[in-house]
Amino acid sequence: MSRLLRMCLPVLMMFGLVSCLKEKSLDSTGDGGAGILRMKIDGKQWTANKTATATIMNDYVSIMGASQDNLDLMIQIKTTSAGTYQLDQASDHIAMLIDNNEASPVGYTTDQGANSSIAGGTVIITKIDEATKRISGNFTFKLYRSNDDKTLMITEGVFENLPYTADPPPTGTGNAFKCKIGGTEWIAPQAGGALNGGLIGIVGTETSGTKIMTITVPETIAPGTYALDNTSFYQANFLDGTKVYGAGAGGSLVITEHQNRTIKGTFQFTAEDQVDPPVNPNVAITEGSFSVTY
């Protein structure tokens, strides 16, 4: 892939929207409801009935949804305004669908393939209501996956009154996150934590957002040792430029302290490419540690 959801996936990791985190179903709220995100996939109706939300951060609009049947949809548009946007191999906009029912999920996207006849489409943002923090629009596009030459046709896509946040992941004095990435020490310039939907997101990031690492754990986690392999509630993800990685088998997380909304621990895992595994080799994440409040 040439590009990939610069901020979208880290936001998913922060707020627990990836379907493998097993979040509870969408509930209606008293401030306008949960909003609607739906589409047809090769003619079959699909609804984000697990989670549906959006963000407007760092000059990008990100639309994100997950369903009970373990599909994740992510759309990212480089804008902060309503309008019509073309998605193709040359644009700054992208959409991705991941089927987590597959043994080794690899994303279908609008920016793979040689040209727009293979993948691409249109997203129309019709309204951004800054007062209520809601966004609406529609979309249609073709998704392509190069590793097995498969396509998906997305039609009648709608996002209506989706709640969005415009706030970045929290950071604070005293928060720390560091590790070795492929043997090279990395100390995150920004670190923080957030609690959402019973999950704690622990984040280390470059100020530019080009390198972000996130660990997600249950709110009830106690001191102890846990497998970090992205097949349970204990997740690790790593965004490095255009490459997106998840924890492979054999990773471990040690929680040394968790009290008064402060969590500390150490970790190590093998980062496996989540989009184009044959192209990008695994990366060893070692000697990791964090101490954050949330």
C-alpha positions as CSV (number, residue, x, y, z in Angstrom):
1,M,0.0,0.0,0.0
2,S,1.1,3.5,-0.7
3,R,-0.6,5.2,2.3
4,L,-2.8,4.0,5.2
5,L,-5.2,5.8,7.5
6,R,-2.7,8.2,9.1
7,M,-4.8,8.9,12.1
8,C,-7.8,6.6,11.7
9,L,-6.3,3.4,13.1
10,P,-4.7,5.0,16.1
11,V,-8.1,6.5,17.0
12,L,-9.7,3.1,16.6
13,M,-7.2,1.7,19.0
14,M,-7.7,4.5,21.5
15,F,-11.5,4.3,21.6
16,G,-11.8,0.5,21.2
17,L,-13.6,0.5,17.9
18,V,-11.8,-2.5,16.3
19,S,-14.2,-5.4,16.4
20,C,-11.8,-7.8,17.9
21,L,-12.0,-5.8,21.1
22,K,-15.5,-7.2,21.6
23,E,-17.2,-4.0,22.5
24,K,-20.8,-3.8,23.6
25,S,-23.5,-3.0,21.0
26,L,-24.4,0.6,20.1
27,D,-26.9,2.2,22.5
28,S,-29.1,5.2,21.9
29,T,-28.1,8.3,23.9
30,G,-30.1,11.2,25.0
31,D,-28.2,13.7,22.9
32,G,-29.3,12.6,19.5
33,G,-28.6,8.9,19.5
34,A,-25.6,6.9,18.3
35,G,-26.0,7.8,14.6
36,I,-26.1,5.6,11.6
37,L,-23.4,4.0,9.5
38,R,-24.5,1.5,6.8
39,M,-23.8,0.4,3.3
40,K,-24.1,-2.5,0.9
41,I,-21.2,-4.9,0.3
42,D,-21.5,-6.6,-3.1
43,G,-25.3,-5.9,-2.8
44,K,-25.7,-7.3,0.8
45,Q,-26.8,-4.8,3.5
46,W,-24.3,-4.1,6.3
47,T,-24.8,-1.9,9.3
48,A,-22.2,-0.8,11.9
49,N,-24.3,-2.3,14.8
50,K,-21.4,-2.6,17.2
51,T,-19.7,0.8,17.1
52,A,-20.0,3.8,14.8
53,T,-18.2,7.1,15.3
54,A,-16.0,9.7,13.7
55,T,-13.2,12.1,14.5
56,I,-11.9,15.4,13.0
57,M,-8.2,15.6,13.9
58,N,-5.0,16.9,12.3
59,D,-6.9,18.0,9.1
60,Y,-8.5,14.6,8.6
61,V,-12.1,13.4,8.9
62,S,-12.2,9.7,9.9
63,I,-15.4,7.6,9.8
64,M,-15.2,4.3,11.7
65,G,-17.6,1.4,12.3
66,A,-17.6,-2.2,13.4
67,S,-20.3,-4.8,13.2
68,Q,-21.4,-7.8,15.1
69,D,-20.3,-10.0,12.3
70,N,-16.7,-8.8,12.8
71,L,-16.2,-6.4,9.9
72,D,-14.5,-3.1,10.4
73,L,-14.9,-0.1,8.1
74,M,-12.6,2.9,8.1
75,I,-12.8,6.0,5.9
76,Q,-10.4,8.9,6.1
77,I,-10.7,12.1,4.2
78,K,-8.1,14.9,4.2
79,T,-10.4,17.8,5.0
80,T,-12.3,19.4,7.8
81,S,-15.2,20.7,5.6
82,A,-18.3,19.4,3.9
83,G,-17.8,18.6,0.2
84,T,-17.2,15.8,-2.4
85,Y,-14.0,13.8,-2.3
86,Q,-12.6,11.4,-4.8
87,L,-10.8,8.3,-3.5
88,D,-8.1,6.6,-5.7
89,Q,-4.5,5.6,-5.9
90,A,-3.3,9.3,-6.1
91,S,-5.5,11.0,-3.6
92,D,-5.0,11.8,0.1
93,H,-8.2,10.1,0.9
94,I,-8.7,6.4,1.7
95,A,-11.2,3.7,2.7
96,M,-10.5,0.3,4.1
97,L,-12.6,-2.7,5.1
98,I,-11.2,-5.5,7.3
99,D,-12.8,-8.9,7.7
100,N,-11.8,-10.2,11.1
101,N,-13.3,-13.6,10.5
102,E,-10.3,-14.4,8.3
103,A,-7.4,-16.3,9.8
104,S,-5.0,-13.5,8.9
105,P,-7.0,-10.4,8.1
106,V,-5.7,-8.1,5.4
107,G,-7.5,-4.9,4.4
108,Y,-9.3,-4.2,1.2
109,T,-8.6,-0.5,0.3
110,T,-9.3,2.2,-2.3
111,D,-5.7,2.9,-2.9
112,Q,-4.4,-0.5,-4.0
113,G,-4.3,-1.5,-7.6
114,A,-3.0,0.2,-10.7
115,N,-5.8,2.7,-11.3
116,S,-9.3,3.9,-10.4
117,S,-11.0,1.2,-12.5
118,I,-9.6,-1.3,-10.0
119,A,-10.2,0.6,-6.8
120,G,-11.6,4.0,-5.8
121,G,-14.8,6.0,-5.4
122,T,-16.5,9.0,-3.9
123,V,-17.3,10.2,-0.4
124,I,-19.7,13.2,0.1
125,I,-19.7,14.9,3.4
126,T,-23.0,16.8,3.5
127,K,-22.9,18.3,6.9
128,I,-20.6,18.9,9.8
129,D,-22.5,20.3,12.8
130,E,-19.9,21.8,15.1
131,A,-22.5,22.7,17.8
132,T,-23.7,19.1,18.3
133,K,-20.5,17.4,17.1
134,R,-22.3,15.4,14.4
135,I,-21.3,14.5,10.9
136,S,-23.4,13.2,7.9
137,G,-22.8,12.1,4.4
138,N,-22.7,9.3,1.9
139,F,-20.3,7.2,-0.1
140,T,-19.7,4.6,-2.8
141,F,-16.4,2.9,-3.8
142,K,-14.7,-0.2,-5.0
143,L,-12.2,-1.8,-2.6
144,Y,-9.3,-4.0,-3.8
145,R,-6.9,-6.4,-2.1
146,S,-3.7,-7.0,-4.0
147,N,-2.4,-10.1,-2.2
148,D,-5.3,-12.3,-3.5
149,D,-6.7,-10.0,-6.3
150,K,-10.1,-9.7,-4.7
151,T,-12.5,-6.8,-4.9
152,L,-15.6,-5.6,-3.0
153,M,-18.2,-3.2,-4.3
154,I,-19.5,-0.7,-1.7
155,T,-22.8,1.0,-2.6
156,E,-25.5,3.0,-0.9
157,G,-23.1,4.0,1.9
158,V,-24.6,6.4,4.5
159,F,-23.3,8.0,7.7
160,E,-25.9,10.1,9.4
161,N,-25.6,12.1,12.6
162,L,-22.5,10.2,13.6
163,P,-21.0,11.7,16.8
164,Y,-17.5,13.0,16.3
165,T,-14.7,14.1,18.6
166,A,-12.2,16.8,17.7
167,D,-9.9,16.2,20.7
168,P,-6.5,14.5,20.4
169,P,-5.5,11.6,22.7
170,P,-4.8,13.0,26.1
171,T,-1.3,13.5,27.3
172,G,-0.1,14.8,30.7
173,T,2.9,15.7,32.8
174,G,4.6,12.6,34.2
175,N,3.3,10.2,31.5
176,A,5.9,8.1,29.8
177,F,6.1,5.5,27.1
178,K,9.2,4.0,25.5
179,C,10.5,0.8,23.9
180,K,13.0,-0.5,21.4
181,I,11.8,-0.8,17.8
182,G,13.9,-3.2,15.8
183,G,16.7,-2.6,18.4
184,T,16.6,1.2,18.3
185,E,15.4,3.0,21.4
186,W,12.2,5.1,21.0
187,I,11.0,7.5,23.7
188,A,7.6,8.8,22.8
189,P,7.5,12.6,22.9
190,Q,3.8,12.4,24.0
191,A,2.2,9.7,26.1
192,G,-1.2,9.3,27.7
193,G,-4.2,7.1,28.4
194,A,-8.0,7.1,28.0
195,L,-10.9,5.1,29.3
196,N,-13.7,4.2,26.9
197,G,-16.3,1.4,26.9
198,G,-14.5,-0.6,29.7
199,L,-11.2,-0.4,27.9
200,I,-8.0,1.5,28.7
201,G,-6.0,2.8,25.8
202,I,-2.3,3.5,26.5
203,V,-0.6,5.6,23.8
204,G,2.9,6.7,22.9
205,T,3.2,9.0,19.9
206,E,5.4,11.3,17.9
207,T,4.1,14.9,18.0
208,S,3.6,14.6,14.2
209,G,1.5,11.4,14.5
210,T,3.8,9.6,12.1
211,K,4.7,7.0,14.8
212,I,2.1,5.8,17.3
213,M,2.0,2.7,19.5
214,T,-1.1,1.7,21.5
215,I,-1.8,-0.9,24.1
216,T,-5.4,-1.7,25.0
217,V,-6.4,-3.5,28.1
218,P,-9.6,-4.1,30.1
219,E,-10.5,-1.4,32.7
220,T,-10.4,-4.1,35.4
221,I,-6.9,-5.3,34.6
222,A,-4.9,-6.2,37.7
223,P,-1.1,-6.5,38.2
224,G,0.2,-9.7,36.5
225,T,1.4,-11.1,33.2
226,Y,-0.8,-11.3,30.1
227,A,-0.4,-12.6,26.5
228,L,-0.2,-9.8,24.0
229,D,-1.3,-11.3,20.7
230,N,-4.4,-9.4,19.5
231,T,-6.7,-12.3,19.9
232,S,-8.2,-11.2,23.2
233,F,-8.8,-8.0,25.2
234,Y,-5.0,-7.4,25.5
235,Q,-4.0,-5.7,22.3
236,A,-1.0,-3.9,20.9
237,N,-0.8,-1.9,17.6
238,F,1.9,0.2,16.0
239,L,1.7,2.8,13.2
240,D,5.0,3.7,11.6
241,G,4.5,6.2,8.8
242,T,2.4,4.3,6.2
243,K,2.8,0.9,7.8
244,V,0.3,-0.5,10.3
245,Y,1.3,-3.4,12.6
246,G,-0.4,-5.6,15.2
247,A,1.0,-7.8,17.9
248,G,1.8,-11.3,16.6
249,A,2.0,-14.5,18.7
250,G,4.4,-14.6,21.6
251,G,4.0,-11.0,22.9
252,S,3.7,-10.3,26.6
253,L,2.4,-7.6,28.9
254,V,3.3,-7.2,32.5
255,I,1.2,-4.8,34.6
256,T,3.2,-3.7,37.6
257,E,0.7,-1.2,39.0
258,H,-2.9,-0.1,38.5
259,Q,-4.5,2.2,40.9
260,N,-6.1,5.6,41.2
261,R,-6.3,5.8,37.4
262,T,-2.6,5.3,36.9
263,I,-1.3,2.3,35.1
264,K,2.3,1.1,34.8
265,G,3.8,-1.9,33.0
266,T,6.3,-3.4,30.6
267,F,5.8,-5.1,27.3
268,Q,7.3,-6.8,24.2
269,F,5.8,-8.2,21.1
270,T,6.5,-9.0,17.4
271,A,4.8,-6.4,15.2
272,E,3.3,-8.0,12.2
273,D,2.1,-6.0,9.2
274,Q,-1.7,-5.8,9.1
275,V,-2.1,-4.7,5.5
276,D,0.6,-6.0,3.2
277,P,2.5,-8.8,5.2
278,P,4.5,-10.1,2.2
279,V,6.0,-6.7,1.6
280,N,6.8,-5.5,5.1
281,P,8.8,-7.8,7.5
282,N,8.0,-8.2,11.1
283,V,9.5,-5.7,13.6
284,A,10.7,-6.7,17.1
285,I,9.3,-4.4,19.8
286,T,11.4,-5.0,23.0
287,E,12.1,-3.5,26.4
288,G,8.8,-1.5,26.4
289,S,7.6,0.3,29.4
290,F,4.9,2.9,30.2
291,S,3.4,4.9,33.1
292,V,0.3,6.9,32.3
293,T,-2.8,8.3,33.9
294,Y,-6.2,8.1,32.2
